[in-house]
Amino acid sequence: MNRSFLFIILSSIVLFASGTIEGAIEKQDLNISAIMMFILFVGATLGITYWAARKTKSPKDFYTAGGGITGFQNGMAIAGDYMSAASFLGISGLVYMKGYDGLIYSIGFLVGWPIILFMIAEPLRNLGKYSFADVASYRLKQTPIRSLAATGSIATVILYLIAQMVGSGKLIQLLFGLEYEIAVILVGVLMILYVTFGGMLATTWVQIIKAFLLLSGATFMAFAVMNNYDFSFEKLFSHATEIKGIEIMSPGGLVSDPISAISLAVALMFGTAGLPHILMRFFTVSDAKEARKSVFYATGFIGYFYILTFIIGFGAIVMVFENPEYVDYASQAISGGSPIIGGNNMAAIHLSHAVGGDFFLGFISAVAFATILAVVSGLTLAGASAISHDLYSSVIKKGNADPKVEMRVSKIATVALGIVAIIMGIMFENQNIAFVVGLAFAIAASANFPILILSMYWQRLTTRGAVIGGSLGLATAVTLVVLGPIVWVQILGNAEAIFPYKYPALFSVTVSFLGIYFFSITDNSLRAKEEQEAFEMQFIRSQTGIGAEGASEH
Amino acid sequence: MKNEYIKTIKNDPNYKELLQRRRRLTLGLSLSMLVVYFSFILSIAFKPSLLGTPIFSDSVITYGIAVGIFVILFAFILTGIYTYIANKKFDALTQKIQNNVKGM
């Protein structure tokens, strides 16, 4: 029981960020209303891209949309960046299957946000320009720190992209009846178009529109469900417990042992604060005040969304479970029970049909597609900026790159990342990618986050400490994931995991912080002394915004 | 020049007040979030039956549901408190600090 549940949780981790559909995928018939709405969305977003392309002239426009996005817009875009198709389908599917445990999971994904607000958002905005590496390397040596930060960023981005592409291919195959390869290529090509031509401005608006559509669709579904129960949670929940039993109202086996629980919590909290595509969003606003407002709005939208997915999951229990229209009879004949078509993660999709018919099903399917596009665009842009701004401009050209050439490099990087994403998406179609998102979060939490936070707050940090400690954190995260239950046992087929926990974050983050601490305080070089002296000036800027990158004209 | 600039700001009572207030607020709010979240997770890890208890004897709604929704609202409220205080107080102090070093 516990073991199978762990497996479900694992799959839903991937799902959260990827939208993978479990089990065999059968290609569905073409869904006409979904395709119409999808064409409408693509047409509108390409129109926005055309408009954005004419306003995107300098690297600043490309990376930060000119820095003139408002706090509210950015809050919406952050929510659009963070609420993936998979968090919608995966969490509502988890609630559908396990009830209360789905809520525990979504809470984990929310609680990192207040911490980002209190510790990171404002100093990040005050110190940085285009990427979080700007902040990490503010008073440290450019080449090693930027190289490490860019490695962490690119690794996180590519892992996340693989999960997104595989998930999107399967989801689109199921929803729209397209071939897997065509679906993956379509996502890749659209993403390349948005990002290369429209840069951050187009990406931001794609994310805002998607967040709006997703929140509206989910609100309607939750409303329709509650409407059937006179807006009484007591009635909804008691009907659901009649169907699935009283245990869906209490914690199940999600966090059975304390070490895993804490390690997962650490990965989610610090990982969120180390995701390059999320951090990059803070440079699109004019100042620290707008950065702060962004997080306030984003937390509100994301929290509201998780409450909706909880209602939607319960709605699916009462309206989809054992509903003859959605039962997967082929799979029932083999394994019994009441499986639904496409697996548990399609619960929300079936619910959209149950409450709103074919038309609303089409709408929700198109929203799911929009969601994927918005997330991969944000990821690709963050990856491209790590390549062009951190590696090309700062490391190779030592900060003397011609802005025009830097722009060109970032566009080439975007196309290259898009192609890599398509190839990886096709290569990994039938691979077990359950470890991929966990690894992305672990790297973000163990390499990106410690360097970023210590560079902001700890005077004694030196280049040597950051490079050695950050690399140790990165290596530990990767090693422990490989030796852990998913890769070592499930993928490589060994009998027992060398490292028994699925989430390495508790250990790898500790290694990273200890490494940075030890190799900084023992660093007696002249360079280290200068770096520590430069802290004061940096801290003043981070706290007051004096000298920060200004807002744009438009 | 640069040293003088740092010195002016460091001796500015507004700067000291800003740092002190911000430190107190961010530490307080961060700790509240961590304590609430980790109590929630650890209570589930060590004693899941606790949150599985119904809030009323004739209800199917458990403490777990109430607490879970509370944690979500709590996170949002904390960001609201921080944003409100920072908008009201920190920005004014920052403005004063900036004015004092204008032209340096």
Interface residues (C-beta under 8 A of the other chain):
Chain A: Y100 L103 I104 S106 I107 G108 L110 V111 W113 P114 I115 L117 F118 M119 E122 F233 E234 F237 S238 T241 I246 M249 S250 P251 G252 L254 V255 S256 D257 P258 A261 I262 A265 K289 R292 K293 V295 F296 T299 G300 G303 Y306 I307 E536 M537 I540 Q543 T544 G545 I546
Chain B: K2 I6 I9 K10 Y15 L18 L19 R22 L25 T26 L29 S30 M33 L34 Y37 F38 F40 I41 L42 I44 A45 F46 P48 S49 L51 G52 P54 S59 V60 I61 T62 G64 I65 G68 I69 V71 I72 L73 A75 F76 L78 T79 G80 Y82 T83 A86 N87 D91 T94 I97 Q98 V101
